[in-house]
Amino acid sequence: MKTVVRKEGRERRHERIRKAVSGTAERPRLCVMVSNKHIYAQIVDDEKQKTLVSVSSSGESAVGRKNTDGAKLIGQRIAALGKELGVGAVLFDRGGYKYHGRIKALADAAREAGLKF
């Protein structure tokens, strides 16, 4: 029961954030999703409704770690791929999660790798 309440709270926070944060061609949105097993990050242009780049700790682009070290690698990787596409500045969408732990590690690594937000 506690898990359902926590999930609903995160979804409500995410809806509130998405009202204010919308990616454009000049400044797309960097959205993050964290599960118990994996970390996902995408750079999205909301005007065209296109995902420009996505990286996760699962699948073909597997980094293989789910902790803060894995989040740092995902942040570095998403920043590198974004810069290849010419994306220099993004809006950070934390997805309703607290800016803490893996979310903060991913954001800090992306900033160090050159993304501005």
N, CA, C and O atoms as CSV, one atom per row, in Angstrom:
chain,resi,resn,atom,element,x,y,z
A,1,MET,N,N,0.820,-1.193,0.000
A,1,MET,CA,C,0.000,0.000,0.000
A,1,MET,C,C,0.862,1.254,0.000
A,1,MET,O,O,0.557,2.231,-0.685
A,2,LYS,N,N,1.943,1.218,0.776
A,2,LYS,CA,C,2.817,2.378,0.864
A,2,LYS,C,C,3.454,2.702,-0.488
A,2,LYS,O,O,3.657,3.868,-0.826
A,3,THR,N,N,3.765,1.654,-1.258
A,3,THR,CA,C,4.374,1.850,-2.568
A,3,THR,C,C,3.429,2.570,-3.509
A,3,THR,O,O,3.861,3.428,-4.278
A,4,VAL,N,N,2.146,2.235,-3.463
A,4,VAL,CA,C,1.154,2.873,-4.335
A,4,VAL,C,C,1.050,4.355,-4.007
A,4,VAL,O,O,0.995,5.187,-4.912
A,5,VAL,N,N,1.023,4.692,-2.729
A,5,VAL,CA,C,0.918,6.087,-2.315
A,5,VAL,C,C,2.157,6.853,-2.771
A,5,VAL,O,O,2.045,7.982,-3.249
A,6,ARG,N,N,3.319,6.259,-2.629
A,6,ARG,CA,C,4.566,6.900,-3.042
A,6,ARG,C,C,4.574,7.148,-4.550
A,6,ARG,O,O,4.979,8.215,-5.011
A,7,LYS,N,N,4.121,6.149,-5.313
A,7,LYS,CA,C,4.087,6.287,-6.771
A,7,LYS,C,C,3.115,7.380,-7.196
A,7,LYS,O,O,3.420,8.170,-8.089
A,8,GLU,N,N,1.950,7.428,-6.564
A,8,GLU,CA,C,0.972,8.454,-6.900
A,8,GLU,C,C,1.501,9.850,-6.585
A,8,GLU,O,O,1.278,10.787,-7.351
A,9,GLY,N,N,2.191,9.991,-5.478
A,9,GLY,CA,C,2.786,11.280,-5.121
A,9,GLY,C,C,3.816,11.718,-6.133
A,9,GLY,O,O,3.857,12.888,-6.511
A,10,ARG,N,N,4.665,10.779,-6.585
A,10,ARG,CA,C,5.677,11.107,-7.585
A,10,ARG,C,C,5.017,11.511,-8.892
A,10,ARG,O,O,5.462,12.453,-9.548
A,11,GLU,N,N,3.959,10.806,-9.275
A,11,GLU,CA,C,3.270,11.135,-10.522
A,11,GLU,C,C,2.632,12.530,-10.449
A,11,GLU,O,O,2.647,13.267,-11.434
A,12,ARG,N,N,2.073,12.893,-9.288
A,12,ARG,CA,C,1.503,14.239,-9.136
A,12,ARG,C,C,2.583,15.307,-9.211
A,12,ARG,O,O,2.384,16.342,-9.847
A,13,ARG,N,N,3.717,15.073,-8.575
A,13,ARG,CA,C,4.822,16.025,-8.643
A,13,ARG,C,C,5.322,16.154,-10.083
A,13,ARG,O,O,5.636,17.253,-10.541
A,14,HIS,N,N,5.392,15.034,-10.785
A,14,HIS,CA,C,5.853,15.057,-12.174
A,14,HIS,C,C,4.903,15.878,-13.048
A,14,HIS,O,O,5.357,16.642,-13.899
A,15,GLU,N,N,3.613,15.731,-12.851
A,15,GLU,CA,C,2.636,16.521,-13.615
A,15,GLU,C,C,2.820,18.013,-13.357
A,15,GLU,O,O,2.744,18.820,-14.283
A,16,ARG,N,N,3.062,18.378,-12.099
A,16,ARG,CA,C,3.293,19.790,-11.767
A,16,ARG,C,C,4.544,20.320,-12.452
A,16,ARG,O,O,4.551,21.442,-12.958
A,17,ILE,N,N,5.589,19.524,-12.467
A,17,ILE,CA,C,6.845,19.937,-13.103
A,17,ILE,C,C,6.647,20.100,-14.605
A,17,ILE,O,O,7.138,21.058,-15.202
A,18,ARG,N,N,5.918,19.151,-15.218
A,18,ARG,CA,C,5.740,19.185,-16.674
A,18,ARG,C,C,4.901,20.356,-17.146
A,18,ARG,O,O,4.983,20.731,-18.316
A,19,LYS,N,N,4.092,20.950,-16.267
A,19,LYS,CA,C,3.349,22.151,-16.645
A,19,LYS,C,C,4.297,23.301,-16.921
A,19,LYS,O,O,4.018,24.145,-17.772
A,20,ALA,N,N,5.407,23.343,-16.217
A,20,ALA,CA,C,6.353,24.451,-16.335
A,20,ALA,C,C,7.509,24.141,-17.269
A,20,ALA,O,O,8.083,25.062,-17.850
A,21,VAL,N,N,7.868,22.879,-17.431
A,21,VAL,CA,C,9.062,22.501,-18.187
A,21,VAL,C,C,8.640,21.883,-19.514
A,21,VAL,O,O,7.997,20.834,-19.546
A,22,SER,N,N,9.010,22.544,-20.606
A,22,SER,CA,C,8.729,22.025,-21.936
A,22,SER,C,C,9.933,22.297,-22.826
A,22,SER,O,O,10.414,23.428,-22.903
A,23,GLY,N,N,10.417,21.258,-23.497
A,23,GLY,CA,C,11.601,21.386,-24.329
A,23,GLY,C,C,11.306,21.992,-25.682
A,23,GLY,O,O,10.248,21.754,-26.263
A,24,THR,N,N,12.246,22.777,-26.182
A,24,THR,CA,C,12.149,23.374,-27.512
A,24,THR,C,C,13.322,22.886,-28.347
A,24,THR,O,O,14.164,22.133,-27.859
A,25,ALA,N,N,13.380,23.312,-29.600
A,25,ALA,CA,C,14.492,22.917,-30.455
A,25,ALA,C,C,15.801,23.522,-29.952
A,25,ALA,O,O,16.849,22.880,-30.013
A,26,GLU,N,N,15.738,24.771,-29.449
A,26,GLU,CA,C,16.947,25.432,-28.960
A,26,GLU,C,C,17.371,24.882,-27.607
A,26,GLU,O,O,18.562,24.781,-27.313
A,27,ARG,N,N,16.383,24.525,-26.782
A,27,ARG,CA,C,16.667,24.061,-25.424
A,27,ARG,C,C,15.752,22.874,-25.091
A,27,ARG,O,O,14.702,23.051,-24.472
A,28,PRO,N,N,16.155,21.663,-25.504
A,28,PRO,CA,C,15.317,20.496,-25.249
A,28,PRO,C,C,15.303,20.110,-23.767
A,28,PRO,O,O,16.050,20.656,-22.955
A,29,ARG,N,N,14.446,19.171,-23.447
A,29,ARG,CA,C,14.263,18.730,-22.061
A,29,ARG,C,C,15.073,17.464,-21.813
A,29,ARG,O,O,15.001,16.514,-22.592
A,30,LEU,N,N,15.842,17.452,-20.731
A,30,LEU,CA,C,16.564,16.259,-20.286
A,30,LEU,C,C,15.720,15.619,-19.190
A,30,LEU,O,O,15.668,16.124,-18.069
A,31,CYS,N,N,15.056,14.506,-19.513
A,31,CYS,CA,C,14.200,13.864,-18.517
A,31,CYS,C,C,14.861,12.589,-18.014
A,31,CYS,O,O,15.543,11.877,-18.751
A,32,VAL,N,N,14.634,12.329,-16.742
A,32,VAL,CA,C,15.273,11.227,-16.046
A,32,VAL,C,C,14.200,10.334,-15.446
A,32,VAL,O,O,13.192,10.819,-14.934
A,33,MET,N,N,14.422,9.025,-15.513
A,33,MET,CA,C,13.544,8.054,-14.860
A,33,MET,C,C,14.441,7.060,-14.147
A,33,MET,O,O,15.423,6.574,-14.709
A,34,VAL,N,N,14.095,6.766,-12.912
A,34,VAL,CA,C,14.881,5.840,-12.111
A,34,VAL,C,C,13.965,4.737,-11.605
A,34,VAL,O,O,12.919,5.009,-11.017
A,35,SER,N,N,14.363,3.491,-11.838
A,35,SER,CA,C,13.643,2.362,-11.262
A,35,SER,C,C,14.569,1.690,-10.255
A,35,SER,O,O,15.695,2.140,-10.045
A,36,ASN,N,N,14.105,0.631,-9.645
A,36,ASN,CA,C,14.967,-0.089,-8.710
A,36,ASN,C,C,16.133,-0.759,-9.419
A,36,ASN,O,O,17.192,-0.958,-8.824
A,37,LYS,N,N,15.946,-1.107,-10.687
A,37,LYS,CA,C,16.978,-1.827,-11.416
A,37,LYS,C,C,17.817,-0.953,-12.341
A,37,LYS,O,O,19.008,-1.212,-12.511
A,38,HIS,N,N,17.220,0.079,-12.944
A,38,HIS,CA,C,17.910,0.814,-13.993
A,38,HIS,C,C,17.702,2.321,-13.907
A,38,HIS,O,O,16.860,2.815,-13.157
A,39,ILE,N,N,18.498,3.033,-14.701
A,39,ILE,CA,C,18.435,4.485,-14.804
A,39,ILE,C,C,18.268,4.817,-16.282
A,39,ILE,O,O,18.960,4.260,-17.134
A,40,TYR,N,N,17.355,5.720,-16.575
A,40,TYR,CA,C,17.074,6.103,-17.957
A,40,TYR,C,C,17.169,7.615,-18.087
A,40,TYR,O,O,16.750,8.340,-17.185
A,41,ALA,N,N,17.716,8.101,-19.199
A,41,ALA,CA,C,17.769,9.532,-19.464
A,41,ALA,C,C,17.486,9.756,-20.946
A,41,ALA,O,O,17.938,8.991,-21.798
A,42,GLN,N,N,16.731,10.816,-21.244
A,42,GLN,CA,C,16.402,11.164,-22.622
A,42,GLN,C,C,16.512,12.661,-22.814
A,42,GLN,O,O,16.261,13.437,-21.892
A,43,ILE,N,N,16.888,13.061,-24.012
A,43,ILE,CA,C,16.802,14.460,-24.408
A,43,ILE,C,C,15.664,14.543,-25.414
A,43,ILE,O,O,15.697,13.901,-26.464
A,44,VAL,N,N,14.642,15.354,-25.073
A,44,VAL,CA,C,13.392,15.374,-25.830
A,44,VAL,C,C,13.089,16.779,-26.329
A,44,VAL,O,O,13.216,17.752,-25.585
A,45,ASP,N,N,12.684,16.880,-27.602
A,45,ASP,CA,C,12.162,18.118,-28.164
A,45,ASP,C,C,10.647,18.007,-28.135
A,45,ASP,O,O,10.064,17.288,-28.946
A,46,ASP,N,N,9.997,18.715,-27.206
A,46,ASP,CA,C,8.555,18.602,-27.032
A,46,ASP,C,C,7.766,19.268,-28.143
A,46,ASP,O,O,6.621,18.886,-28.383
A,47,GLU,N,N,8.329,20.238,-28.822
A,47,GLU,CA,C,7.610,20.889,-29.926
A,47,GLU,C,C,7.393,19.913,-31.073
A,47,GLU,O,O,6.304,19.855,-31.643
A,48,LYS,N,N,8.417,19.152,-31.410
A,48,LYS,CA,C,8.316,18.168,-32.486
A,48,LYS,C,C,7.886,16.796,-31.971
A,48,LYS,O,O,7.633,15.888,-32.763
A,49,GLN,N,N,7.803,16.642,-30.659
A,49,GLN,CA,C,7.473,15.376,-30.010
A,49,GLN,C,C,8.422,14.276,-30.458
A,49,GLN,O,O,8.002,13.196,-30.873
A,50,LYS,N,N,9.720,14.579,-30.364
A,50,LYS,CA,C,10.757,13.636,-30.774
A,50,LYS,C,C,11.763,13.443,-29.642
A,50,LYS,O,O,12.138,14.396,-28.959
A,51,THR,N,N,12.187,12.214,-29.460
A,51,THR,CA,C,13.294,11.925,-28.562
A,51,THR,C,C,14.564,12.025,-29.383
A,51,THR,O,O,14.746,11.272,-30.340
A,52,LEU,N,N,15.441,12.945,-29.020
A,52,LEU,CA,C,16.674,13.151,-29.770
A,52,LEU,C,C,17.722,12.102,-29.411
A,52,LEU,O,O,18.364,11.532,-30.293
A,53,VAL,N,N,17.893,11.850,-28.118
A,53,VAL,CA,C,18.896,10.896,-27.630
A,53,VAL,C,C,18.344,10.212,-26.396
A,53,VAL,O,O,17.674,10.844,-25.579
A,54,SER,N,N,18.620,8.932,-26.255
A,54,SER,CA,C,18.260,8.248,-25.019
A,54,SER,C,C,19.388,7.316,-24.607
A,54,SER,O,O,20.056,6.715,-25.448
A,55,VAL,N,N,19.587,7.207,-23.302
A,55,VAL,CA,C,20.619,6.339,-22.741
A,55,VAL,C,C,20.021,5.671,-21.518
A,55,VAL,O,O,19.261,6.288,-20.771
A,56,SER,N,N,20.368,4.407,-21.317
A,56,SER,CA,C,19.896,3.722,-20.114
A,56,SER,C,C,20.951,2.734,-19.642
A,56,SER,O,O,21.908,2.431,-20.355
A,57,SER,N,N,20.759,2.244,-18.442
A,57,SER,CA,C,21.674,1.251,-17.895
A,57,SER,C,C,21.257,-0.156,-18.306
A,57,SER,O,O,21.854,-1.133,-17.854
A,58,SER,N,N,20.240,-0.272,-19.158
A,58,SER,CA,C,19.814,-1.577,-19.676
A,58,SER,C,C,19.833,-1.526,-21.194
A,58,SER,O,O,19.941,-0.451,-21.783
A,59,GLY,N,N,19.728,-2.671,-21.817
A,59,GLY,CA,C,19.624,-2.724,-23.266
A,59,GLY,C,C,20.961,-2.590,-23.975
A,59,GLY,O,O,22.008,-2.912,-23.414
A,60,GLU,N,N,20.916,-2.110,-25.218
A,60,GLU,CA,C,22.108,-2.023,-26.057
A,60,GLU,C,C,23.141,-1.056,-25.498
A,60,GLU,O,O,24.344,-1.307,-25.578
A,61,SER,N,N,22.668,0.055,-24.929
A,61,SER,CA,C,23.590,1.055,-24.410
A,61,SER,C,C,23.881,0.813,-22.928
A,61,SER,O,O,24.039,1.754,-22.151
A,62,ALA,N,N,23.946,-0.462,-22.553
A,62,ALA,CA,C,24.055,-0.819,-21.137
A,62,ALA,C,C,25.366,-0.342,-20.539
A,62,ALA,O,O,26.443,-0.537,-21.103
A,63,VAL,N,N,25.245,0.273,-19.408
A,63,VAL,CA,C,26.409,0.637,-18.619
A,63,VAL,C,C,26.594,-0.409,-17.543
A,63,VAL,O,O,27.723,-0.703,-17.152
A,64,GLY,N,N,25.496,-0.978,-17.056
A,64,GLY,CA,C,25.569,-2.090,-16.148
A,64,GLY,C,C,25.528,-1.774,-14.673
A,64,GLY,O,O,25.562,-2.694,-13.856
A,65,ARG,N,N,25.457,-0.507,-14.299
A,65,ARG,CA,C,25.400,-0.156,-12.885
A,65,ARG,C,C,24.138,0.624,-12.596
A,65,ARG,O,O,23.688,1.429,-13.412
A,66,LYS,N,N,23.568,0.378,-11.418
A,66,LYS,CA,C,22.328,1.058,-11.085
A,66,LYS,C,C,22.493,2.044,-9.946
A,66,LYS,O,O,21.525,2.706,-9.570
A,67,ASN,N,N,23.675,2.163,-9.389
A,67,ASN,CA,C,23.896,3.053,-8.249
A,67,ASN,C,C,24.349,4.433,-8.715
A,67,ASN,O,O,24.214,4.756,-9.896
A,68,THR,N,N,24.878,5.244,-7.818
A,68,THR,CA,C,25.278,6.606,-8.192
A,68,THR,C,C,26.436,6.595,-9.189
A,68,THR,O,O,26.548,7.509,-10.006
A,69,ASP,N,N,27.294,5.585,-9.137
A,69,ASP,CA,C,28.366,5.491,-10.139
A,69,ASP,C,C,27.781,5.272,-11.530
A,69,ASP,O,O,28.243,5.866,-12.505
A,70,GLY,N,N,26.779,4.428,-11.617
A,70,GLY,CA,C,26.097,4.207,-12.890
A,70,GLY,C,C,25.387,5.458,-13.371
A,70,GLY,O,O,25.361,5.743,-14.568
A,71,ALA,N,N,24.803,6.214,-12.427
A,71,ALA,CA,C,24.122,7.456,-12.792
A,71,ALA,C,C,25.116,8.467,-13.344
A,71,ALA,O,O,24.797,9.202,-14.279
A,72,LYS,N,N,26.316,8.511,-12.776
A,72,LYS,CA,C,27.348,9.419,-13.293
A,72,LYS,C,C,27.721,9.044,-14.724
A,72,LYS,O,O,27.873,9.917,-15.578
A,73,LEU,N,N,27.867,7.750,-14.985
A,73,LEU,CA,C,28.201,7.313,-16.342
A,73,LEU,C,C,27.079,7.643,-17.327
A,73,LEU,O,O,27.346,8.056,-18.455
A,74,ILE,N,N,25.823,7.463,-16.903
A,74,ILE,CA,C,24.690,7.804,-17.763
A,74,ILE,C,C,24.685,9.304,-18.048
A,74,ILE,O,O,24.432,9.715,-19.180
A,75,GLY,N,N,24.964,10.128,-17.029
A,75,GLY,CA,C,25.005,11.577,-17.211
A,75,GLY,C,C,26.094,11.999,-18.183
A,75,GLY,O,O,25.866,12.858,-19.035
A,76,GLN,N,N,27.273,11.405,-18.063
A,76,GLN,CA,C,28.368,11.721,-18.981
A,76,GLN,C,C,28.022,11.300,-20.402
A,76,GLN,O,O,28.306,12.012,-21.365
A,77,ARG,N,N,27.405,10.134,-20.515
A,77,ARG,CA,C,27.083,9.598,-21.837
A,77,ARG,C,C,25.996,10.417,-22.534
A,77,ARG,O,O,26.094,10.685,-23.731
A,78,ILE,N,N,24.957,10.815,-21.788
A,78,ILE,CA,C,23.870,11.601,-22.395
A,78,ILE,C,C,24.387,12.972,-22.817
A,78,ILE,O,O,23.963,13.511,-23.839
A,79,ALA,N,N,25.306,13.537,-22.028
A,79,ALA,CA,C,25.885,14.836,-22.382
A,79,ALA,C,C,26.740,14.721,-23.639
A,79,ALA,O,O,26.683,15.591,-24.508
A,80,ALA,N,N,27.521,13.669,-23.742
A,80,ALA,CA,C,28.367,13.479,-24.922
A,80,ALA,C,C,27.517,13.298,-26.184
A,80,ALA,O,O,27.809,13.891,-27.223
A,81,LEU,N,N,26.479,12.486,-26.090
A,81,LEU,CA,C,25.612,12.270,-27.252
A,81,LEU,C,C,24.839,13.536,-27.607
A,81,LEU,O,O,24.626,13.822,-28.785
A,82,GLY,N,N,24.421,14.292,-26.600
A,82,GLY,CA,C,23.725,15.553,-26.846
A,82,GLY,C,C,24.620,16.566,-27.534
A,82,GLY,O,O,24.184,17.275,-28.441
A,83,LYS,N,N,25.872,16.634,-27.102
A,83,LYS,CA,C,26.805,17.582,-27.726
A,83,LYS,C,C,27.096,17.197,-29.170
A,83,LYS,O,O,27.318,18.073,-30.007
A,84,GLU,N,N,27.100,15.890,-29.479
A,84,GLU,CA,C,27.283,15.447,-30.866
A,84,GLU,C,C,26.155,15.972,-31.754
A,84,GLU,O,O,26.372,16.276,-32.927
A,85,LEU,N,N,24.953,16.076,-31.192
A,85,LEU,CA,C,23.804,16.597,-31.946
A,85,LEU,C,C,23.750,18.113,-31.952
A,85,LEU,O,O,22.910,18.699,-32.635
A,86,GLY,N,N,24.635,18.756,-31.202
A,86,GLY,CA,C,24.648,20.211,-31.150
A,86,GLY,C,C,23.801,20.785,-30.036
A,86,GLY,O,O,23.474,21.971,-30.059
A,87,VAL,N,N,23.440,19.969,-29.064
A,87,VAL,CA,C,22.648,20.436,-27.917
A,87,VAL,C,C,23.626,20.908,-26.847
A,87,VAL,O,O,24.414,20.120,-26.324
A,88,GLY,N,N,23.573,22.190,-26.529
A,88,GLY,CA,C,24.466,22.732,-25.512
A,88,GLY,C,C,23.763,23.044,-24.212
A,88,GLY,O,O,24.369,22.985,-23.143
A,89,ALA,N,N,22.470,23.379,-24.298
A,89,ALA,CA,C,21.702,23.745,-23.108
A,89,ALA,C,C,20.398,22.957,-23.091
A,89,ALA,O,O,19.760,22.771,-24.128
A,90,VAL,N,N,20.012,22.499,-21.913
A,90,VAL,CA,C,18.782,21.726,-21.751
A,90,VAL,C,C,18.008,22.218,-20.536
A,90,VAL,O,O,18.536,22.943,-19.693
A,91,LEU,N,N,16.752,21.811,-20.465
A,91,LEU,CA,C,15.940,22.001,-19.265
A,91,LEU,C,C,15.919,20.666,-18.539
A,91,LEU,O,O,15.649,19.638,-19.160
A,92,PHE,N,N,16.194,20.655,-17.246
A,92,PHE,CA,C,16.272,19.407,-16.501
A,92,PHE,C,C,14.911,19.052,-15.919
A,92,PHE,O,O,14.320,19.838,-15.179
A,93,ASP,N,N,14.421,17.873,-16.254
A,93,ASP,CA,C,13.154,17.354,-15.749
A,93,ASP,C,C,13.485,16.169,-14.848
A,93,ASP,O,O,13.831,15.091,-15.329
A,94,ARG,N,N,13.376,16.377,-13.539
A,94,ARG,CA,C,13.751,15.338,-12.580
A,94,ARG,C,C,12.677,14.276,-12.427
A,94,ARG,O,O,12.872,13.307,-11.694
A,95,GLY,N,N,11.555,14.437,-13.099
A,95,GLY,CA,C,10.530,13.411,-13.136
A,95,GLY,C,C,9.780,13.198,-11.842
A,95,GLY,O,O,9.224,12.122,-11.625
A,96,GLY,N,N,9.751,14.189,-10.982
A,96,GLY,CA,C,9.037,14.052,-9.724
A,96,GLY,C,C,9.872,13.451,-8.612
A,96,GLY,O,O,9.414,13.351,-7.474
A,97,TYR,N,N,11.094,13.049,-8.931
A,97,TYR,CA,C,11.985,12.489,-7.917
A,97,TYR,C,C,12.656,13.617,-7.148
A,97,TYR,O,O,12.752,14.739,-7.646
A,98,LYS,N,N,13.122,13.325,-5.932
A,98,LYS,CA,C,13.892,14.295,-5.175
A,98,LYS,C,C,15.221,14.516,-5.876
A,98,LYS,O,O,15.788,13.586,-6.448
A,99,TYR,N,N,15.719,15.748,-5.833
A,99,TYR,CA,C,17.025,16.051,-6.408
A,99,TYR,C,C,18.070,15.582,-5.390
A,99,TYR,O,O,18.608,16.374,-4.616
A,100,HIS,N,N,18.340,14.282,-5.415
A,100,HIS,CA,C,19.146,13.656,-4.384
A,100,HIS,C,C,19.654,12.327,-4.928
A,100,HIS,O,O,18.991,11.724,-5.772
A,101,GLY,N,N,20.776,11.867,-4.484
A,101,GLY,CA,C,21.258,10.542,-4.847
A,101,GLY,C,C,21.560,10.389,-6.317
A,101,GLY,O,O,22.373,11.125,-6.876
A,102,ARG,N,N,20.892,9.417,-6.950
A,102,ARG,CA,C,21.175,9.105,-8.353
A,102,ARG,C,C,20.783,10.224,-9.296
A,102,ARG,O,O,21.453,10.444,-10.305
A,103,ILE,N,N,19.693,10.946,-8.981
A,103,ILE,CA,C,19.262,12.058,-9.825
A,103,ILE,C,C,20.311,13.167,-9.800
A,103,ILE,O,O,20.673,13.706,-10.846
A,104,LYS,N,N,20.797,13.508,-8.612
A,104,LYS,CA,C,21.803,14.558,-8.458
A,104,LYS,C,C,23.114,14.141,-9.111
A,104,LYS,O,O,23.772,14.964,-9.746
A,105,ALA,N,N,23.506,12.874,-8.966
A,105,ALA,CA,C,24.741,12.372,-9.567
A,105,ALA,C,C,24.678,12.473,-11.091
A,105,ALA,O,O,25.647,12.885,-11.727
A,106,LEU,N,N,23.540,12.097,-11.674
A,106,LEU,CA,C,23.371,12.187,-13.127
A,106,LEU,C,C,23.442,13.637,-13.590
A,106,LEU,O,O,24.111,13.944,-14.577
A,107,ALA,N,N,22.753,14.529,-12.882
A,107,ALA,CA,C,22.737,15.945,-13.268
A,107,ALA,C,C,24.131,16.565,-13.157
A,107,ALA,O,O,24.563,17.282,-14.060
A,108,ASP,N,N,24.824,16.298,-12.074
A,108,ASP,CA,C,26.175,16.854,-11.891
A,108,ASP,C,C,27.140,16.346,-12.956
A,108,ASP,O,O,27.956,17.111,-13.469
A,109,ALA,N,N,27.050,15.052,-13.292
A,109,ALA,CA,C,27.923,14.486,-14.321
A,109,ALA,C,C,27.622,15.095,-15.688
A,109,ALA,O,O,28.542,15.347,-16.466
A,110,ALA,N,N,26.352,15.332,-15.989
A,110,ALA,CA,C,25.981,15.935,-17.274
A,110,ALA,C,C,26.495,17.379,-17.341
A,110,ALA,O,O,26.951,17.823,-18.396
A,111,ARG,N,N,26.425,18.113,-16.227
A,111,ARG,CA,C,26.953,19.485,-16.190
A,111,ARG,C,C,28.467,19.477,-16.406
A,111,ARG,O,O,28.989,20.282,-17.176
A,112,GLU,N,N,29.167,18.574,-15.731
A,112,GLU,CA,C,30.622,18.496,-15.866
A,112,GLU,C,C,31.033,18.134,-17.280
A,112,GLU,O,O,32.089,18.553,-17.754
A,113,ALA,N,N,30.189,17.344,-17.962
A,113,ALA,CA,C,30.490,16.938,-19.322
A,113,ALA,C,C,30.135,18.004,-20.352
A,113,ALA,O,O,30.408,17.829,-21.540
A,114,GLY,N,N,29.523,19.120,-19.908
A,114,GLY,CA,C,29.330,20.225,-20.828
A,114,GLY,C,C,27.903,20.682,-21.073
A,114,GLY,O,O,27.709,21.702,-21.735
A,115,LEU,N,N,26.902,19.983,-20.576
A,115,LEU,CA,C,25.534,20.448,-20.757
A,115,LEU,C,C,25.261,21.591,-19.779
A,115,LEU,O,O,25.731,21.572,-18.642
A,116,LYS,N,N,24.506,22.575,-20.229
A,116,LYS,CA,C,24.176,23.715,-19.373
A,116,LYS,C,C,22.706,23.658,-19.000
A,116,LYS,O,O,21.833,23.569,-19.863
A,117,PHE,N,N,22.448,23.710,-17.707
A,117,PHE,CA,C,21.077,23.811,-17.193
A,117,PHE,C,C,21.079,24.283,-15.776
A,117,PHE,O,O,20.016,24.429,-15.173
